[in-house]
Amino acid sequence: MKIAILGAGVSGLALARFLIDGGVGAHQLSIFEASSVAGGLCRSKTVQGFTYDVAGGHILYSKDAHALAWMREQAGGPAAFVEQPRNTRIRFEHRWVHYPFENGLGDLPPQANFDCLKGYVDAWHKRQVERSSAPKEFGAWVRWRFGDGIARHFMDPYNAKVWKRELDHLTSDWVAGRVPDAPVDDVLRASVGIRTEGYTHQSVFYYPRRGGFQAITDGLAGTLATRIRLNTPVAELVRGKNGWRVNAEDFDLVVSTLSLTDLPRVVKGMPEPVARAMRELEYNGLVCILLALRRPEHPELSWIYLPHAIQGPANRVTYMSNYAKELAPPEHASFSCEITVAGGASMPGAELERETIDGLVRAGLLRRDEVLFTDRSETRQAYVVFDHGYHARRKVAFDWLEEQDLIPLGRFGRFEYDNSDQCVIKARELAKALFPRIARG
Ligand SMILES: Cc1cc2nc3c(=O)[nH]c(=O)nc-3n(C[C@H](O)[C@H](O)[C@H](O)COP(=O)(O)OP(=O)(O)OC[C@H]3O[C@@H](n4cnc5c(N)ncnc54)[C@H](O)[C@@H]3O)c2cc1C
């Protein structure tokens, strides 16, 4: 049986590895990759001795111990990684506020602390009295869950920066499990200055000592090198009698990690309602700006959130050189700044670097003369956007893919908010599901 995997990001690479480890012959597999390098969103870039992750600072952690160990193994095992405590903050005026925000109210100026506490307690009380269920609109959900104060001082401006949309354009269902849910007692404690932790599941993370996050996909790709066809974009997918033709070559089984929004362009004969549903799935892009700094060391932070417009266009800044000392030359440090771009909009021009630096200077995080140089990476699709049409469109897409036996995998292949560990877990599950079929031939 000939198997094609479309895309050599972590999902496609992990699937290939699991299939081969489960007994599938390597010669049966072909991995098509448009880019000259494998790794997709996990790629990193090194410029003049400064390394950063192209799709924003990546960290390795997982609730699945097997997946975590497996990923570390790909890049050379535990010794090839630095273990780091997660130390994140929100920049609020010139203060550091603990993350999650509701566990850091005591760090706020007194009036903001009061606004946020009052709003939180009012919202909590209203939920108890009315027994209301969570609103479906994200903006309304924020108020229902956190109250007016936290919405005004943090959630509204931060989410406006990330999503570049009216917040009620988004649904609230994606936040389940992602936005921390602090008990009211912890919020009261935090507000009067008793430290509470909240959100402990990523209290420690791992990062490759060398090469950036891409060291993980490099390790994986290294073992699959003969099976990966780099610089080979999938330009045409045609349904055959017993499988699919990929760029005019027949395969019995095809797994696609290409974005669902891009499939209508390559699949021949896709019904228009299906193509429309796929094309209309919403997403955001990302510009990641490296700031190479003349600075011997940073404060001990992992990354910070910048919720306010005055802090510039970046919503998150990673203290990149804190992840591993090899990421910057000696006596130097680096920031990696993330700026989202509404899906489909053109990428911002060079003014973005200036505005980002100006914002960080105003936020008290940077002196202009510390910046040695900047570098930028652009990612067309970085975030899945969960608007109100998401589930219906995705169902149309998935029903058709299933009917046509084109198997979707990966963050944009399935249009899911998955981190790399979840991509690996799903690849592992898919491999398991495919073994009997491959064995039957
Ligand atoms: C801002 C941001 C922060 C993140 N932070 C973390 C984090 O801290 N930790 C973590 O674990 N994960 C993180 N992630 C998620 C992680 O990057 C993704 O889950 C993962 O990289 C997705 O891998 P994938 O293989 O599914 O998709 P991709 O990486 O998108 O791979 C798809 C591949 O297909 C190729 N391709 C596309 N079109 C074609 C074509 N026509 N022909 C051939 N090839 C094609 C692409 O070049 C790419 O290599 C983050 C993501 C973002 C955007």
The ligand as a Tripos MOL2 file, in Angstrom:
@<TRIPOS>MOLECULE
LIG
   53    58     1     0     0
SMALL
NO_CHARGES

@<TRIPOS>ATOM
      1 C1          1.6340   31.6730   18.1440 C.3       1 LIG1
      2 C2          1.7170   30.1860   18.3480 C.ar      1 LIG1
      3 C3          2.2520   29.7170   19.5310 C.ar      1 LIG1
      4 C4          2.3230   28.3450   19.7540 C.ar      1 LIG1
      5 N1          2.8880   27.8960   20.9130 N.ar      1 LIG1
      6 C5          3.0550   26.5830   21.0890 C.ar      1 LIG1
      7 C6          3.7370   26.1030   22.2350 C.ar      1 LIG1
      8 O1          4.1980   26.8690   23.0740 O.2       1 LIG1
      9 N2          3.8870   24.7510   22.3730 N.ar      1 LIG1
     10 C7          3.4070   23.8830   21.4450 C.ar      1 LIG1
     11 O2          3.5850   22.6850   21.6200 O.2       1 LIG1
     12 N3          2.7290   24.3070   20.3570 N.ar      1 LIG1
     13 C8          2.5500   25.6290   20.1530 C.ar      1 LIG1
     14 N4          1.9130   26.0740   19.0390 N.ar      1 LIG1
     15 C9          1.2450   25.1090   18.1460 C.3       1 LIG1
     16 C10         2.1710   24.3840   17.1900 C.3       1 LIG1
     17 O3          2.9680   25.2900   16.4700 O.3       1 LIG1
     18 C11         1.2890   23.6130   16.2060 C.3       1 LIG1
     19 O4          0.3360   22.8540   16.8830 O.3       1 LIG1
     20 C12         2.0470   22.6360   15.3340 C.3       1 LIG1
     21 O5          3.2730   23.1680   14.9070 O.3       1 LIG1
     22 C13         1.1670   22.2730   14.1480 C.3       1 LIG1
     23 O6          1.8130   21.3050   13.3640 O.3       1 LIG1
     24 P1          1.0840   20.6890   12.0840 P.3       1 LIG1
     25 O7          2.0390   19.7230   11.5160 O.co2     1 LIG1
     26 O8         -0.2640   20.2350   12.4320 O.co2     1 LIG1
     27 O9          0.8850   21.9240   11.0900 O.3       1 LIG1
     28 P2          1.9780   22.8140   10.3580 P.3       1 LIG1
     29 O10         3.1270   23.0500   11.2280 O.co2     1 LIG1
     30 O11         1.2120   23.9830    9.8280 O.co2     1 LIG1
     31 O12         2.4540   21.8840    9.1520 O.3       1 LIG1
     32 C14         1.8420   21.8460    7.9050 C.3       1 LIG1
     33 C15         2.9380   21.6380    6.8730 C.3       1 LIG1
     34 O13         2.3330   21.5570    5.5900 O.3       1 LIG1
     35 C16         3.1370   22.2600    4.6650 C.3       1 LIG1
     36 N5          2.2910   22.6510    3.5250 N.ar      1 LIG1
     37 C17         1.3250   23.5880    3.4750 C.ar      1 LIG1
     38 N6          0.7650   23.6210    2.2550 N.ar      1 LIG1
     39 C18         1.3790   22.6780    1.5180 C.ar      1 LIG1
     40 C19         1.2330   22.1790    0.1820 C.ar      1 LIG1
     41 N7          0.3240   22.6850   -0.6670 N.pl3     1 LIG1
     42 N8          2.0330   21.1770   -0.2230 N.ar      1 LIG1
     43 C20         2.9430   20.6040    0.6040 C.ar      1 LIG1
     44 N9          3.1210   21.0360    1.8790 N.ar      1 LIG1
     45 C21         2.3560   22.0410    2.3230 C.ar      1 LIG1
     46 C22         3.6430   23.4410    5.4600 C.3       1 LIG1
     47 O14         4.8040   24.0070    4.8730 O.3       1 LIG1
     48 C23         3.9190   22.7980    6.8240 C.3       1 LIG1
     49 O15         5.2430   22.3120    6.8930 O.3       1 LIG1
     50 C24         1.8290   27.4320   18.7870 C.ar      1 LIG1
     51 C25         1.3160   27.9190   17.5790 C.ar      1 LIG1
     52 C26         1.2650   29.2820   17.3480 C.ar      1 LIG1
     53 C27         0.7360   29.7770   16.0480 C.3       1 LIG1
@<TRIPOS>BOND
     1     1     2 1
     2     2     3 ar
     3     2    52 ar
     4     3     4 ar
     5     4     5 ar
     6     4    50 ar
     7     5     6 ar
     8     6     7 ar
     9     6    13 1
    10     7     8 2
    11     7     9 ar
    12     9    10 ar
    13    10    11 2
    14    10    12 ar
    15    12    13 ar
    16    13    14 ar
    17    14    15 1
    18    14    50 ar
    19    15    16 1
    20    16    17 1
    21    16    18 1
    22    18    19 1
    23    18    20 1
    24    20    21 1
    25    20    22 1
    26    22    23 1
    27    23    24 1
    28    24    25 2
    29    24    26 1
    30    24    27 1
    31    27    28 1
    32    28    29 2
    33    28    30 1
    34    28    31 1
    35    31    32 1
    36    32    33 1
    37    33    34 1
    38    33    48 1
    39    34    35 1
    40    35    36 1
    41    35    46 1
    42    36    37 ar
    43    36    45 ar
    44    37    38 ar
    45    38    39 ar
    46    39    40 ar
    47    39    45 ar
    48    40    41 1
    49    40    42 ar
    50    42    43 ar
    51    43    44 ar
    52    44    45 ar
    53    46    47 1
    54    46    48 1
    55    48    49 1
    56    50    51 ar
    57    51    52 ar
    58    52    53 1
@<TRIPOS>SUBSTRUCTURE
     1 LIG1         1 GROUP 0 **** ****
